[in-house]
């Protein structure tokens, strides 16, 4: 079972619980909970439509004579002490 399926099942259980709560003790809290859970269920069912892949694809190209930099943190590319000849 996927995480999405488990969340939808838990949402159904929450809606059922809030409907029982609304039936036994009609109050604004039970109504707001029920409406919120129904809106969440609709969002869960509609989310992901049209999503093809969760993979992130990164491409990097450089021109002739250029150097590509990839950094995990801060990078200073205006260094005057650069030893390259082709700039």
C-alpha positions as CSV (number, residue, x, y, z in Angstrom):
1,X,0.0,0.0,0.0
2,X,1.2,3.5,-0.8
3,X,1.3,6.4,1.6
4,X,-1.4,8.1,-0.5
5,X,-3.7,5.1,-0.1
6,X,-3.1,4.9,3.6
7,X,-3.9,8.7,4.0
8,X,-7.1,8.4,2.0
9,X,-8.2,5.4,4.2
10,X,-7.4,7.4,7.4
11,X,-9.4,10.3,6.0
12,X,-12.4,8.1,5.3
13,X,-12.2,6.9,8.9
14,X,-11.9,10.5,10.2
15,X,-15.0,11.5,8.1
16,X,-16.9,8.5,9.5
17,X,-15.9,9.5,13.0
18,X,-16.9,13.1,12.6
19,X,-20.2,12.1,11.1
20,X,-20.9,10.0,14.1
21,X,-19.8,12.9,16.3
22,X,-22.1,15.2,14.4
23,X,-25.0,12.7,14.7
24,X,-24.6,12.2,18.5
25,X,-23.8,15.8,19.4
26,X,-24.7,18.3,16.8
27,X,-22.4,21.2,17.3
28,X,-20.3,23.6,15.2
29,X,-17.0,21.8,16.0
30,X,-18.2,18.5,14.6
31,X,-19.5,20.3,11.5
32,X,-16.3,22.1,10.9
33,X,-14.3,18.9,11.4
34,X,-16.5,17.1,8.9
35,X,-16.3,19.9,6.3
36,X,-12.5,20.1,6.7
37,X,-12.1,16.3,6.3
38,X,-14.3,16.3,3.2
39,X,-12.3,19.1,1.7
40,X,-9.1,17.2,2.5
41,X,-10.4,14.1,0.9
42,X,-11.3,15.9,-2.3
43,X,-7.9,17.5,-2.4
44,X,-6.2,14.1,-1.9
45,X,-8.3,12.5,-4.6
46,X,-7.6,15.3,-7.1
47,X,-3.9,15.7,-6.2
48,X,-1.5,13.9,-8.4
49,X,-3.6,14.0,-11.5
50,X,-1.4,14.6,-14.5
51,X,1.8,14.2,-12.5
52,X,4.1,12.0,-14.6
53,X,7.1,11.4,-12.4
54,X,8.5,12.5,-9.1
55,X,12.1,12.3,-10.4
56,X,14.1,15.5,-10.5
57,X,16.1,15.8,-13.7
58,X,19.0,18.3,-13.8
59,X,20.9,19.1,-16.9
60,X,23.9,21.5,-17.1
61,X,25.6,22.6,-20.3
62,X,28.5,25.0,-20.9
63,X,29.7,26.7,-23.9
64,X,33.1,26.2,-25.6
65,X,36.0,27.0,-23.3
66,X,33.7,27.4,-20.2
67,X,33.8,25.6,-16.9
68,X,30.7,24.4,-15.1
69,X,30.5,24.7,-11.4
70,X,28.3,22.6,-9.1
71,X,28.3,23.4,-5.5
72,X,26.5,22.2,-2.4
73,X,27.1,25.5,-0.6
74,X,28.2,29.0,-1.3
75,X,30.5,29.6,-4.3
76,X,32.5,32.7,-5.3
77,X,32.9,32.8,-9.0
78,X,34.5,36.3,-9.1
79,X,37.9,35.1,-7.9
80,X,40.8,37.2,-9.3
81,X,43.3,34.5,-8.4
82,X,41.9,32.1,-11.0
83,X,44.7,30.3,-12.9
84,X,42.8,29.5,-16.1
85,X,44.1,31.0,-19.3
86,X,40.9,30.9,-21.3
87,X,38.6,33.6,-19.8
